[in-house]
Amino acid sequence: MPKHIAFLRAINVGGHTIKMNELRRLFESLGLANVETFIASGNVIFEAKAGNTKALEKRIESHLKESLGYEVATFIRTEVEVGEIAKYKPFSQAKLNSATALNVCFLSDTPDKTMVEKLMAMKTDIDDFHVYRRELYWLCQKKQSESKISNAALEKALGIKTTLRGMNTINRLSEKFKPA
């Protein structure tokens, strides 16, 4: 069975805390195999039969809402997709070298032209964006606390659900799947 990674929003932030062994148990109760968590920020690795990823996301979201009492947006990517995201170079090396942070924003759907235009209107001297497939790459030139960009601002601009992860997390996940 292929490996998948669920990137969950609202796990261990904003007063919504859950122990990782409980999160694993919730995924296992859905019949998912070889479940493990990766850092305590809502990254769950599991195996599932190939099939409709959107349906699986909705099934996980529904189960987590019923079990935890609040909405947990879920974004699933395969281990291959995570590797591709880690390798993708959305900005020049010079821009990357001068930045303080590169984040990947997982999107619930591929954004259309209008969504991308709204997003690009948010560019500043501090913040730059690049959209590729179902991911948004956000390059921040200063401390993120100095930026007006947040997950909520990105969701509002795009009109779809999103969740953010730092590129270091994506790189570490990608390394985890490389053959020994």
N, C-alpha and C positions, 0 to 999 in steps of 0.2 A: 504494500500500500504506500502511496506517495506521502511524503511529509508536507505538512502545512504549518503555517504560523498564523495565529490569530493575534492581531494587534487590537487590543481592547481600549476603549476610552472610558474614563471615569473609574479606573481601578487604582486605589491607594492615592487618590488626590481628592481635594475638596470634601474631606470628611467621609469619603466612601472607602473604607478599608476592608480588606479581606486577606486572610492568611493564604499563602500560596498552596499549602496542602489542601485547603478547602476548595480553591479554584481548580486544582487538578481533579479533585473528586467530582466537581460539577461537570467537567468536561468528560470524565470517564463515565458518568451516569448517562451520557448521551450515546454511549457505545463507541467513543473514539479511543484509539489504541495508543500505547506508548506516550502518554501525556506527560509533558514536563513544562515547567515554567522557566522563564529566562529573565532574570532580575525582577524585582517585585513591582514592576510598573505596567503589568497587563500584557505581557508577551507570552503566549502559550503555544508550544510546539506539540503537534500530535500527528497521528497517521489516520487517514480516512480514505475510503474508496474514492477513486476519481468519480466526479459527477458534477452536479450543479452547485458551484461555489456560492452563488447568491442564495440559494435555498438553504445551504448549510449555515451561512452567516445569519440568516433570519431565524433558523432553528436555535442557534446558540444565543442570539440576542433575546429571543422569547424565553428560553430556559433561564438565562441569567436574570432577566427582569422578574420572572416568577420567583426565583430563588433568593435574590438579593433585595428585591423591592424597589429597584430603580433601573432606569434604562442604561444599558451598556452597549454602545455602538461597537460593532465588530467588523473588522476588515481582514479578510483572509488572503494570504499570498502563499504560493508554493515555495519550497526551498529553492527551486530554480529561479523563480521570480525575484526572491530576496537576493540571490547571487547577482542577477542582472542589475538590480537597483544599486547594489554596492559598487558594481563596476562602472556604472553609468557616470559620465562626466558632464554635468549640466553647465558648468562654468569653467572659464580658463584657469589654468594653474596659478596665474598671477592673482586673480580675484580670490581664489581659494586661500592662497597664502596670506592675503591681507585681512581675511575675515576672521571673526571670532567664533562663528558657529555656522554649520550647515545642517539643516534639518530636512527630514523627509516627511511630508504630509500625505498620509494615505487617504485616498478619496473613495467614496462609496460608488462613484460612477466616473466614467471618462468625461471630463468637462467639455462643453461645446464652445464654439468660438465666442459667444457673448460672455460666458463665464470667464474665459481666459482674458478677454478685454477688460472686464471689471477688476480682475486680479491685477493685471499689469498696470492699471491706473493707480494702484496702491504702492507702486515702486517709489523708493526714495533714495537718498544718498546712503542711507543705512541698510535698506532692505532691497533685495533683488529676488526675482522669482523665475522659475523655469518649470513648465509643465511637460511631462512626458508620460504617455499612457494614463494610468490611474494614480500617478504620483505627482506631487508638487514639491519641487525643491526650493527651499527658502534659505538664501544666503544672507547672513546678518553681519555687517561690518563692525558693529560695536556690541556692547553687552545687550543681550536680548531685553533686559529691563529698560534700556533706553529706546527701544523700538515700540511703535504703537501696534505692532502686529502680534496677534495671539491666535490660538486655535479658533476662538469665538469669532474674531474678525475675519479669518479666512473662510469659515463656514458661512458667515453672513454674506460675504462677497460672492462666493461660489453658489450658494443656495443648496448645498449638499452636505452630508455628514463628512467629518474629517477627524483624524487624530494625528498627532505629531510624534516623531521619534528623532533623536539626534543621530547623525550619520555614524557616530562611534558605535551606537547600539546596533545599527544595521550591519556595519562591518564585522562586529563580533558575532552576530548571528550567522552571517555569510561564512565566516571562518569555521564555525561549528559544523557546517555541512560539507566542508571540503574533505575529500578522501585522505586518509592518513598516509 
